[in-house]
Amino acid sequence: MSMEALSIFADAAAKRSNGQLKIQVFAAPEIVGMFEVPDAVKAGTIDMEMSSGGIWSGIIPVGDIEFGLPYGYRIPEAQTFMDKLSIIRKFFYEGGFAQLLRDEYAKQGVYWLDLHTYGPVPFICATKPIQTLSDIKGLRIRTDSLWMTWQNAMGMNGQDISGDEAYMALKNGTVNAHVWDMSVYTGMGFEEVAPYWIRGMEDDHAIGHIVVNMKIWQSLPPDLQQALAGAAEDYYKGEAAIYDKEYQKVLDKVKAGVVKEVQLDKDVIALAEKTGYAIWDEQVPRSPASAKAIEMIKKWRGVK
């Protein structure tokens, strides 16, 4: 959904610049594969990219924190999808996190432009109900990044399978659960093979970004930089509205009985919190920026 919504960004850039900014949108792997995108932006093979900090975390460790820590972007003080996202955006821009990210990405020759949401992540779908500690022990789950670290620490068996192979892996029993975003139920048909939506480990939002090759960014006069930044904010708003509607579609499928919502019990949640917060502390020595980011997020979320 986030890729398809990039038409909002392209149209807004053209409008805000009176036609001077012309953006062509490509989906990986049309130019390069997903994991080759960071090097392609750094080299100027592509001018900008939309993905997440998780893709960059091998060279920018704070990217994992940017994308989302276990329970890092869970916002219990707000009720609605959009209100929760607004609180996260306020933390980025008023809490200093966006500037920290810009400083780190600049070291790699790219400019961090703006953020957007992927909705609730880790969004877990499963072939069977999962609620208890015995249910999660040894559970074969397709996952990645910090989510794999987290779930393995809880006793699950994380499997590194590409997203486009996950449907058949669930159908064939290679895995029994899958971590993705809500598109598994709004457009990918996973309710056919994994109709159980496992709740309790997800953040309210996972965060993506748009970054620009620094030479391209610096070549733009101030008015076009402002136009591009404004277009990125337009994308943030428009893409979030799309995800909000898609989230309602998931809830409608729950009401219709097509998707079955399953809440993890209190013992699993307690373990998830214990292991999840331990992962926060494991990020501190990865880089000075990671240490600063953890300090910021702990203060923001009231975590000691």
N, C-alpha and C positions, 0 to 999 in steps of 0.2 A: 504493500500500500504506500509506503513512504517513497518508493521509487516512482510509482505511477503519479503520485502527487507532486512530483518535481515540475510538472507543467505549470503549477501555481507559481513556483519560483521563477521559471523562465519567462512567463507572461508578465509577472510583476517587474522583473528586471528591465524588460523591454519598455514597459509603460513608464516606469519611474525615470528611465534614462532617455525618454523620447526617442526610443529606437536605437540608441547607440550601443546598448549591451544586447548581444544576441547569444543566447545559450542553447546549445544542443545537448539533449539528454540521451545517455547510453546506459544500458544495464550490463553489469558484469555477466558474462565474460566477453562482451562485444569488442572491447578494446583490450582489456587485460582482465585476468581473473580477480576474484574478490581479494585474495591475500596479496596480490601484486599491486593493488591500488596505492598504498602508501608510497612505494618506490616510484610509481608512475607520476604521482603528483609532485614529489620532490624533484624528479628529473624534468618535469614540464611536458611529459608525454600526454598528460591530460591537465587541464587548467585548474580544475577543482573536483572535489569528490563529496558525496554524501554517504556516510556510513557511521561507524561508531568508534569510540576510543579503544574498544576491545581489539579492533583490527590493528591498531597502532601500538599496542601495549608491549610488543617485543622491543621496540626502540624508544617508546615513550611510556614508561611503566605506569604513570598516573592515568593513562588512558583506561585501564581497568576500573579505576575508581570513578572516572568520568562516566563510563557506561553504567555502572551501578554495582555497589557492594551488596552482600546479603543484608536485606532490610535497610539499606542505606537510603532508599527513596520511598520508604513506606511512610505515609503522611496521615496518621490517625486523626489529626485535629481538623481535617477537612472531609467533606462527604462526597463531593462530586468529582468526577474525572478531571474536569477543567480546573477546578479550584486547587486540587492537589498539584497539578502541573504548574499552576501559577506560583505556588509556594516554592516549588523547585527552581523555577526561573528566577524568582526573587533572590534565592540563595546564590545562584550563579552570578548574578549581576550586582547585587548589593552586599553579598558576603565575600566577594573577592575571588571566587572560584574561577570565573570566566577569565579574569586577568592572569591568574596562575596558569591556566591552560594555554592562553595566548603566548605567554612567555616560553612555555615548554615546546609548543609546536613551532615557534619561531626559530628555535635552535635547530630544527630539522628543515628549515627553509619553507615553512608553510604558515599561513595566517588562519587562525581559528575564527570563523565568522559568526556562527550562531548554533543554537541547539534545536532539537526537536524530540518528539517522543516516539517510542515503539509500543506504547501501552504497557500493560502489566507483564513483567518478565521476572523470573522464569515462569512462563505459562506452561504448565505441565498437563499433558494429556496422557491417558493410560488405557491399556486394554482391559484392566480390571480395577475394582475399587482398591484404593491404598489409603489407609488411615492410621495404622498402628506401627509400633516399633518392629514387630515381626513382619509386617507387610513390606517395610523399607529395607530390611536386612537382605543384602545381596541382590536387590532389585536391579535388573539390567535396564539402564536408562541412557538414551542418546542425549548427550549434553556436551558442553564445551566451556572454555575459559574458567573464570572463577566459580561458575556454577558446578563444574565438574569437581573442582577442589572441595567445594562445600559438600556436595552430595556424597562424594567418596568418604569424606570425614564423618558423615552420618552413617556410613555402613552400606551405602548403595554401591553399585558396580557401574561406573560411568563408561559409556562406550563412545569412542570418537568416530562417529559415522556422519557423513555429509548430510545436510538437510534434505537434499533432493533424493536421498536413498531411504529416508526415515519411514515413509509410508509403507514400503514393502518390508522394511525391517520389523515394523509393528505387525503387519499382516502375517508375516512368516514366523513370528515369535522370536526373532533374533534379539529384540528388545521388547520390554513391556511398558515402557514409558518414554516420553519424548519432551524435551525442553525446546520451546520456540516462542513465538508470540501468538496473539489471538487469531492470526490469519489461518492457523490450522483448522479452525472451525468456521471462519467466515469466507474462505475461498479455496482451501486446499482439500476439503472433504475428509479430514481425519476422523470425523465422528463415525465414519463407516468402519474404521478399524480400532479406534481408541476413543470411545465416547465418554470416558470418565475424566472430568476436569478436576484436578487435584488442587485444592486451595489451602493456603496457609504459609507457603514459602515465597510467594511472589512480592516483589516491590510493586507499588502502584504505577510506577513508570520506569522504563529503561530509557536512557538518554542517548541520542545520536547527535551528529553534528554535520555541518558543511565546513570544509576547509579549502583554502585557495593557495595555489603556488605563490610564494612570497614575491617573486619577480613580477608575476602578473598583477598581484594586489598593489605593489608599489608603483607599477607603471600607470595605474589609473589615477586621474586627477581627483581631487577631493569630492567633487560633485558626483562622480561615478562610483567612488568608494561608498559614498552615502547612499546612492541608489541601490547598489548591490547589497549593502547591509539592510536597507529597508525591505528589499525583496526577500531576503532570508528571514526576516521577521514575519513578513506576510506568509511565507511558507510555514513557519512555525505555527501560526494561528490556523491556517487553512488545513494543514496536515493533521493538527490536533483535533479539529472539528470532525474530520473524516474518521479518525481513530475512535473518537467518542461515539459516533454513530455505529461503528463496527462493534464496539463493546456492547452496545445495546442489543445488537443482533445476537451476540453470544447469549446474553441473558434471555432473549426471546426463545432461543433454542433450548435453553434449560427449562423454561416454562412449558414448552411443547413436548418435553421429554426426549428430545433428540440427543441432547447433551445432558449428562448426569453429573451434577455438582457434588463433590465429595470433600468434606473438611477433615484435614489432618487432626488427630486428637492432641490433647494437651501435652502428652509425653513426647510426641514427635516435635511439637512446636518448641518445647523446652530444649530439646536436643538441637533443633535448627538454630535457635537463638545462641546457644552456647558455642556451637561450632562456627556459626556465621560471624559472630563478633570476634572470635579468635582470628578469623581471616582478615579482619580489619587490621589487627595488630601486625599480621604477617606482611602487610603492604608497606609498613613504615620504613624498613631498611632497604627497600628496593630503589629509592631515590630520594633526594631532599624534597622534591616536589610532592612525592607520595606522602612523606612524613607530614608536610604542611597541609596537604589535602585531608589527611585523616584527622589532624587536629581541628581543621575547620568543620568537618562533618560531625565529629563527636560533639563539638560545642553546639552546632546547629540542632542536632537531634537529641541532645541531652544524654549522650552515652559516655560512660566513664571508662 
